Amino acid sequence: MGEDKDISDVSGLPDELGIDEDLGRAEQRLAVRVEERTYGKAMTIVEGFDDSSVDVGDLASTLKSQLATGGTVDEGRIELQGDHRERVGEILRDEGFNVGE
């Protein structure tokens, strides 16, 4: 008959479609804010990730390369050098995340 396929508990569809990852991203509400650090330098903070459904390190790499800036992942949040609130929100929405103010 048919092949055995892993079926998702969340969407009820085959895992290979990647629907769960998209649903997981859309259900998360991320917060983007700016902190002032030492010497008055701005640091954009992205937080609110569900660590089990998102590879925060990969997402941080994507953001850093698209923004041409440095940054790190610390305690499950992404920290980017500089004030990138507007652009980070756009990129995260394009990636399927729900971004709050």
Secondary structure, DSSP 8 states (H G I E B T S, - for coil): ------B-TTTSSBGGG-HHHHHHHHH-EEEEEEEE-GGG-EEEEEE---TTT--HHHHHHHHHHHHT--EEEETTEEEEEB--HHHHHHHHHHTT-EEE-
